[in-house]
Amino acid sequence: MFVVLTTSQFDVVAMPSGIVDRDVSFKSTPERDLHANCFRPSASSEDLERGAVAVHVHGGVWNRGDREFFDDRCRALAARGLPAVTVDYRLSGEATYPAALQDVRSAVRWVRSERPLGFDPEAVVLVGHSAGAHLAALTAATASQPAHSPTPTDPYGEASTAVDGVVCFDGPYDLFGAEPGSETADFVGGDPTDVPDRYRAASPREQADGQHPPALLYHADDDEWLTRRETRAYRDVLNCAGVDVELKTPPGDHFFFTDDPWFERTVEHTLDFVDRVTST
């Protein structure tokens, strides 16, 4: 059951399929304040019994993009009874790794501890695209690692960063192939030959183990930026670790899921995935 909290501090907008709270601040950093858009089901939504929240992380090669990219998807999930948020993180031009990872981890802690959707979530599932898929996967893979413990800028340090599942669209999972001076190098903070330990720590494929939560991976067959081989390799690593993982390879390009039929299909797949990982 959902216990609705006061939202007087938020910019609350009613929508036919639910309610959206925009520009909700969840973290203050030296570079800027980070915000989220929160989408809550209305009383007429299809199913109000899901106790999960889907936290979305946008792409953009770590140096651009914004949380509004996932607004339509969050709205569609909320209309079907799954509360969803889409969050900011610091871009590589503002702060290098691990800043963005710390921000996504803070978002998970915030959802768990501050109840921005109006209820105590029983489960949190991360959803990411491209660079956001990388951050979602890395968050999922490193939740229990002391090296990624809370920082002084994280006001929710006592809350868990563990997630119950991760949905990734066309992400990079091994950063060691970065070219010198590339956008990946800008994100990590150096070239692979100069800071190999940072690349190892920042690569989900290097960090994944049997503690990784279930994963639903997508990689479009005509993705012009990232190869399916990398996603398959990540799938194989998770399989070898005994993780529940599924890989789908739909037709289309890097943004295949933003248009129908794959927008609706991936929304339904996500709902099925959330139901499955939260029922075990």
Buried (B, 14 or more C-beta within 10 A) or exposed (E): EBEEBEBEEBEBEEEEBBBBBBEBEBBEBEEEEBBBBBBBBBEEBEEBEBBBBBBBBBBBBBBEBBBEBBBBBBBBBBBBBBBBBBBBBBBBEBBBBBBBBBBBBBBBBBBBBBBBBBBEBEBBBBBBBBBBBBBBBBBBBBBEEEEBEBBEBBBBBEBBBBBBBBBBBBBBBBBBEBEEEBBBBBBBBBBBEEBEEBBBBBBBBBBBBEBBBBBBBBBBEEBEEBBBEBBBBBBEBBEEBEBBBBBBBBEBEBBBBBEEEBBEBBBEBBBEBBEBBBEE
